[in-house]
Amino acid sequence: MKTTGNTVLITGGATGIGFAFAEDLVKTGNEVIICGRREHLLKEAKEKLPQIHIRICDVSNEKERDDLYQWVISNFKDINVLINNAGIQRTIDLKKGTQDLFSGEDEIDTNLKACIFLSAYFIPYFLKKKEAAIVNVSSGLGFIPRAAFPVYCATKAALHSFSLSLRHQLSETSIKVFEVIPPAVDTELNKVGRKGQHIGITPAEVAKVALEAFGKDEYEVAVGMAQNLRMGARTNPEEAFQGINR
């Protein structure tokens, strides 16, 4: 995949891994659009990186997804890369029944459903391009789950499965499908639930490794300790699961 001269949409691009992608992509000569739910964070991102374009969008909302797609293809005809990065993580104790499930945002809608539907929106448009790509940001926890985050881990495992299927469906087209598998990363993701735990690597480290891999057409990019989780899932999943959940 060429890593310059693209027009890229990044969901959840105002902070964390998404913003790190935006910074590196702008530096390497790409036009970058970011979207997010919180206007003040989008404006802060624009102040830091004036070259980017911003759009308020809650990707978990069906109408807002449709509006985002229509706005992008109307204003950025050269769009050829979608980075499905937006995600949330919640600590959920199912011994409480549905209490935790109904007390916050829906991880399934944001982490999985949005990725599937946005991919479906853009694929027909991308098929007309000489070169295009869809990037799904999953997680090492999609391979070996942390029991404290059961829905988050399930959505990331499903996103990995979706990436495999999508890559196969599009294998004879101009669209390449990449999966970025981060380890623990120092972002605002579930700051309360992760308090006292290993903070992880920086978003910039994830973006750097991922973009280098894209240039080599490495479609499944496990970063840092996520390599161990992926390997553990394939060699000794029970030992890996017990280890991460002690």
NORSULMO-V944520 format. One record per pair of residues at least 12 apart in sequence whose ideal C-beta (glycine too) atoms are under 10 Angstrom apart, sorted by the first residue. I is the first residue (numbers start at 1). J is the second residue. If there is no record, write none. Layout:
# NORSULMO-V944520
I_J + I_J
This chain:
# NORSULMO-V944520
1_81 + 1_131 + 1_132 + 1_133 + 1_135 + 1_176 + 1_178 + 1_211 + 1_213 + 1_214 + 1_215 + 1_216 + 1_217 + 1_218 + 1_219 + 2_28 + 2_29 + 2_30 + 2_80 + 2_81 + 2_130 + 2_131 + 2_133 + 2_214 + 2_215 + 3_24 + 3_25 + 3_28 + 3_29 + 3_30 + 3_81 + 3_133 + 3_211 + 3_212 + 3_213 + 3_214 + 3_215 + 3_216 + 4_25 + 4_27 + 4_28 + 4_29 + 4_30 + 4_215 + 5_28 + 5_29 + 5_30 + 5_31 + 5_78 + 5_80 + 5_131 + 6_25 + 6_28 + 6_29 + 6_30 + 6_31 + 6_32 + 6_78 + 6_79 + 6_80 + 6_81 + 6_129 + 6_131 + 6_132 + 6_133 + 6_214 + 7_25 + 7_30 + 7_31 + 7_32 + 7_33 + 7_53 + 7_72 + 7_76 + 7_77 + 7_78 + 7_79 + 7_80 + 7_81 + 7_129 + 8_21 + 8_22 + 8_25 + 8_26 + 8_30 + 8_31 + 8_32 + 8_33 + 8_34 + 8_52 + 8_76 + 8_79 + 8_80 + 8_81 + 8_82 + 8_83 + 8_133 + 8_135 + 9_31 + 9_32 + 9_33 + 9_34 + 9_35 + 9_53 + 9_55 + 9_57 + 9_68 + 9_69 + 9_72 + 9_76 + 9_79 + 9_80 + 9_81 + 9_82 + 9_83 + 9_84 + 9_85 + 9_118 + 9_122 + 10_22 + 10_25 + 10_32 + 10_33 + 10_34 + 10_35 + 10_36 + 10_52 + 10_81 + 10_82 + 10_83 + 10_84 + 10_85 + 10_86 + 10_135 + 10_137 + 11_33 + 11_34 + 11_35 + 11_36 + 11_55 + 11_57 + 11_59 + 11_65 + 11_68 + 11_82 + 11_83 + 11_84 + 11_85 + 11_86 + 11_87 + 11_110 + 11_114 + 11_115 + 11_118 + 11_137 + 12_34 + 12_35 + 12_36 + 12_37 + 12_41 + 12_57 + 12_59 + 12_83 + 12_84 + 12_85 + 12_86 + 12_87 + 12_88 + 12_110 + 12_114 + 12_137 + 12_187 + 12_189 + 13_25 + 13_32 + 13_33 + 13_34 + 13_35 + 13_36 + 13_41 + 13_42 + 13_45 + 13_49 + 13_52 + 13_54 + 13_55 + 13_83 + 13_85 + 13_86 + 14_34 + 14_35 + 14_36 + 14_37 + 14_38 + 14_39 + 14_40 + 14_41 + 14_42 + 14_43 + 14_44 + 14_45 + 14_46 + 14_48 + 14_52 + 14_54 + 14_56 + 14_86 + 15_34 + 15_36 + 15_38 + 15_41 + 15_42 + 15_44 + 15_45 + 15_187 + 15_188 + 15_189 + 15_203 + 16_85 + 16_86 + 16_87 + 16_137 + 16_182 + 16_185 + 16_186 + 16_187 + 16_188 + 16_189 + 16_202 + 16_203 + 16_206 + 16_207 + 17_83 + 17_85 + 17_87 + 17_137 + 17_180 + 17_182 + 17_185 + 17_187 + 17_189 + 17_202 + 17_203 + 17_204 + 17_205 + 17_206 + 17_207 + 17_210 + 17_223 + 18_34 + 18_35 + 18_36 + 18_45 + 18_83 + 18_84 + 18_85 + 18_86 + 18_87 + 18_137 + 18_187 + 18_203 + 18_207 + 19_34 + 19_36 + 19_41 + 19_44 + 19_45 + 19_48 + 19_49 + 19_52 + 19_85 + 19_187 + 19_203 + 19_204 + 19_207 + 20_85 + 20_185 + 20_187 + 20_202 + 20_203 + 20_204 + 20_205 + 20_206 + 20_207 + 20_208 + 20_210 + 20_211 + 21_34 + 21_83 + 21_85 + 21_135 + 21_137 + 21_180 + 21_203 + 21_204 + 21_206 + 21_207 + 21_208 + 21_210 + 21_211 + 22_34 + 22_45 + 22_48 + 22_49 + 22_51 + 22_52 + 22_83 + 22_85 + 22_207 + 23_45 + 23_48 + 23_49 + 23_51 + 23_52 + 23_203 + 23_204 + 23_207 + 24_204 + 24_207 + 24_208 + 24_210 + 24_211 + 24_212 + 25_49 + 25_51 + 25_52 + 25_81 + 25_83 + 25_207 + 25_211 + 26_49 + 26_50 + 26_51 + 26_52 + 27_49 + 27_51 + 27_211 + 28_211 + 28_215 + 30_51 + 30_80 + 30_81 + 30_211 + 31_51 + 31_52 + 31_53 + 31_76 + 31_78 + 31_79 + 31_81 + 32_49 + 32_51 + 32_52 + 32_53 + 32_54 + 32_81 + 32_83 + 33_52 + 33_53 + 33_54 + 33_55 + 33_68 + 33_71 + 33_72 + 33_75 + 33_76 + 33_79 + 33_81 + 33_82 + 34_46 + 34_49 + 34_52 + 34_53 + 34_54 + 34_55 + 34_57 + 34_83 + 34_85 + 35_53 + 35_54 + 35_55 + 35_56 + 35_57 + 35_58 + 35_59 + 35_64 + 35_65 + 35_68 + 35_71 + 35_72 + 35_85 + 35_86 + 35_118 + 36_54 + 36_55 + 36_56 + 36_57 + 36_58 + 36_59 + 36_85 + 36_86 + 37_56 + 37_57 + 37_58 + 37_59 + 37_60 + 37_61 + 37_64 + 37_86 + 37_105 + 37_110 + 38_56 + 38_58 + 39_54 + 39_56 + 41_54 + 41_188 + 42_54 + 42_55 + 42_56 + 42_57 + 53_72 + 53_75 + 53_76 + 55_67 + 55_68 + 55_71 + 55_72 + 55_75 + 56_68 + 57_69 + 57_71 + 57_72 + 57_86 + 57_114 + 57_118 + 58_86 + 58_105 + 58_109 + 58_110 + 58_114 + 59_84 + 59_85 + 59_86 + 59_87 + 59_109 + 59_110 + 59_111 + 59_113 + 59_114 + 59_115 + 59_117 + 59_118 + 60_86 + 60_88 + 60_105 + 60_106 + 60_107 + 60_108 + 60_109 + 60_110 + 60_111 + 60_112 + 60_113 + 60_114 + 60_117 + 61_109 + 61_110 + 61_114 + 62_109 + 62_113 + 62_114 + 62_117 + 64_114 + 65_113 + 65_114 + 65_117 + 65_118 + 65_120 + 65_121 + 66_117 + 66_118 + 66_121 + 68_114 + 68_118 + 68_121 + 69_82 + 69_117 + 69_118 + 69_120 + 69_121 + 69_122 + 69_125 + 70_121 + 72_118 + 72_121 + 72_122 + 72_125 + 73_121 + 73_122 + 73_125 + 77_125 + 78_129 + 79_122 + 79_125 + 79_126 + 79_129 + 79_132 + 80_122 + 80_125 + 80_126 + 80_128 + 80_129 + 80_130 + 80_131 + 80_132 + 80_133 + 80_174 + 80_175 + 81_122 + 81_126 + 81_129 + 81_131 + 81_132 + 81_133 + 81_134 + 81_135 + 81_175 + 81_176 + 81_178 + 81_214 + 82_115 + 82_118 + 82_119 + 82_121 + 82_122 + 82_123 + 82_125 + 82_126 + 82_132 + 82_133 + 82_134 + 82_135 + 82_136 + 82_175 + 83_118 + 83_133 + 83_134 + 83_135 + 83_136 + 83_137 + 83_178 + 83_180 + 83_210 + 84_111 + 84_112 + 84_114 + 84_115 + 84_116 + 84_117 + 84_118 + 84_119 + 84_122 + 84_134 + 84_135 + 84_136 + 84_137 + 84_138 + 84_159 + 84_162 + 84_163 + 84_179 + 84_180 + 85_115 + 85_135 + 85_136 + 85_137 + 85_180 + 86_110 + 86_111 + 86_114 + 86_115 + 86_118 + 86_137 + 87_107 + 87_110 + 87_111 + 87_112 + 87_114 + 87_115 + 87_137 + 87_138 + 87_139 + 87_152 + 87_155 + 87_156 + 87_159 + 87_187 + 87_189 + 87_190 + 88_104 + 88_105 + 88_106 + 88_107 + 88_109 + 88_110 + 88_111 + 88_151 + 88_152 + 88_155 + 88_189 + 88_190 + 89_107 + 89_110 + 89_111 + 89_139 + 89_141 + 89_146 + 89_148 + 89_149 + 89_151 + 89_152 + 89_153 + 89_155 + 89_156 + 89_187 + 89_189 + 89_190 + 89_191 + 89_193 + 89_194 + 90_103 + 90_104 + 90_105 + 90_106 + 90_107 + 90_148 + 90_149 + 90_150 + 90_151 + 90_152 + 90_189 + 90_190 + 90_192 + 90_193 + 91_104 + 91_146 + 91_148 + 91_149 + 91_150 + 91_151 + 91_152 + 91_190 + 91_192 + 91_193 + 91_194 + 92_104 + 92_107 + 92_147 + 92_148 + 92_149 + 92_150 + 92_151 + 92_152 + 92_193 + 93_147 + 93_148 + 93_150 + 94_147 + 94_150 + 94_151 + 100_150 + 100_151 + 101_151 + 106_151 + 106_155 + 107_149 + 107_150 + 107_151 + 107_152 + 107_153 + 107_154 + 107_155 + 107_156 + 108_151 + 108_152 + 108_154 + 108_155 + 108_158 + 109_155 + 110_152 + 110_155 + 111_137 + 111_138 + 111_139 + 111_142 + 111_151 + 111_152 + 111_153 + 111_154 + 111_155 + 111_156 + 111_158 + 111_159 + 112_136 + 112_138 + 112_151 + 112_154 + 112_155 + 112_156 + 112_157 + 112_158 + 112_159 + 112_161 + 112_162 + 113_155 + 113_158 + 115_134 + 115_136 + 115_137 + 115_138 + 115_155 + 115_158 + 115_159 + 115_162 + 115_163 + 115_166 + 116_136 + 116_158 + 116_159 + 116_162 + 116_166 + 118_134 + 119_134 + 119_136 + 119_162 + 119_163 + 119_166 + 119_170 + 119_175 + 119_177 + 120_166 + 122_134 + 122_175 + 123_166 + 123_169 + 123_170 + 123_173 + 123_175 + 123_177 + 126_170 + 126_173 + 126_174 + 126_175 + 126_176 + 127_170 + 127_173 + 127_174 + 127_175 + 128_174 + 129_173 + 129_174 + 129_175 + 130_174 + 131_174 + 131_175 + 131_176 + 132_170 + 132_173 + 132_174 + 132_175 + 132_176 + 132_177 + 133_170 + 133_174 + 133_175 + 133_176 + 133_177 + 133_178 + 133_214 + 133_217 + 133_219 + 134_163 + 134_166 + 134_167 + 134_170 + 134_175 + 134_176 + 134_177 + 134_178 + 134_179 + 135_163 + 135_176 + 135_177 + 135_178 + 135_179 + 135_180 + 135_210 + 135_211 + 135_214 + 135_219 + 135_221 + 136_156 + 136_159 + 136_160 + 136_162 + 136_163 + 136_166 + 136_167 + 136_177 + 136_178 + 136_179 + 136_180 + 136_181 + 137_156 + 137_159 + 137_178 + 137_179 + 137_180 + 137_181 + 137_182 + 137_206 + 137_210 + 137_221 + 138_155 + 138_156 + 138_157 + 138_158 + 138_159 + 138_160 + 138_161 + 138_162 + 138_163 + 138_179 + 138_180 + 138_181 + 138_182 + 138_220 + 138_221 + 138_222 + 138_226 + 139_152 + 139_153 + 139_155 + 139_156 + 139_157 + 139_159 + 139_160 + 139_180 + 139_181 + 139_182 + 139_183 + 139_184 + 139_185 + 139_189 + 139_226 + 139_229 + 140_153 + 140_156 + 140_181 + 140_182 + 140_183 + 140_184 + 140_222 + 140_223 + 140_224 + 140_225 + 140_226 + 140_227 + 140_228 + 140_229 + 140_230 + 140_232 + 140_233 + 140_244 + 141_153 + 141_154 + 141_155 + 141_156 + 141_157 + 141_181 + 141_182 + 141_183 + 141_184 + 141_226 + 141_229 + 141_244 + 142_154 + 142_155 + 142_156 + 142_157 + 142_158 + 142_159 + 142_160 + 142_161 + 142_163 + 142_179 + 142_181 + 142_226 + 142_229 + 142_230 + 142_233 + 143_156 + 143_157 + 143_160 + 143_181 + 143_222 + 143_226 + 143_227 + 143_228 + 143_229 + 143_230 + 143_231 + 143_232 + 143_233 + 143_234 + 143_237 + 143_240 + 143_241 + 144_157 + 144_226 + 144_228 + 144_229 + 144_230 + 144_231 + 144_232 + 144_233 + 144_237 + 144_238 + 144_239 + 144_240 + 144_241 + 144_242 + 144_243 + 144_244 + 144_245 + 145_157 + 145_229 + 145_233 + 145_241 + 145_244 + 145_245 + 146_184 + 146_193 + 146_194 + 146_197 + 146_241 + 146_244 + 146_245 + 147_241 + 147_244 + 147_245 + 148_190 + 148_193 + 148_194 + 148_197 + 148_245 + 149_190 + 149_193 + 149_194 + 152_189 + 152_190 + 152_193 + 156_181 + 156_182 + 157_233 + 159_179 + 159_181 + 160_179 + 160_181 + 160_220 + 160_230 + 160_233 + 162_177 + 162_179 + 163_177 + 163_178 + 163_179 + 163_180 + 163_181 + 163_219 + 163_220 + 164_177 + 164_179 + 164_219 + 164_220 + 165_177 + 166_179 + 167_179 + 167_219 + 167_220 + 176_214 + 176_217 + 176_219 + 177_219 + 177_220 + 178_210 + 178_213 + 178_214 + 178_217 + 178_218 + 178_219 + 178_220 + 178_221 + 179_210 + 179_219 + 179_220 + 179_221 + 179_222 + 180_206 + 180_207 + 180_209 + 180_210 + 180_211 + 180_213 + 180_214 + 180_220 + 180_221 + 180_222 + 180_223 + 180_226 + 181_206 + 181_210 + 181_220 + 181_221 + 181_222 + 181_223 + 181_224 + 181_226 + 181_227 + 181_229 + 181_230 + 182_200 + 182_201 + 182_203 + 182_205 + 182_206 + 182_207 + 182_209 + 182_210 + 182_221 + 182_222 + 182_223 + 182_224 + 182_225 + 182_226 + 183_198 + 183_200 + 183_201 + 183_205 + 183_206 + 183_222 + 183_223 + 183_224 + 183_225 + 183_226 + 183_227 + 183_228 + 183_229 + 184_197 + 184_198 + 184_199 + 184_200 + 184_201 + 184_224 + 184_225 + 184_226 + 185_199 + 185_200 + 185_201 + 185_202 + 185_203 + 185_204 + 185_205 + 185_206 + 185_223 + 185_224 + 185_226 + 186_198 + 186_199 + 186_200 + 186_201 + 186_202 + 186_203 + 186_204 + 186_205 + 187_199 + 187_200 + 187_202 + 187_203 + 187_206 + 198_225 + 200_224 + 200_225 + 201_223 + 201_224 + 201_225 + 201_226 + 205_223 + 205_224 + 206_221 + 206_223 + 206_224 + 206_226 + 207_223 + 208_223 + 209_221 + 209_222 + 209_223 + 209_224 + 210_223 + 228_240 + 228_243 + 228_244 + 229_241 + 229_243 + 229_244 + 232_244
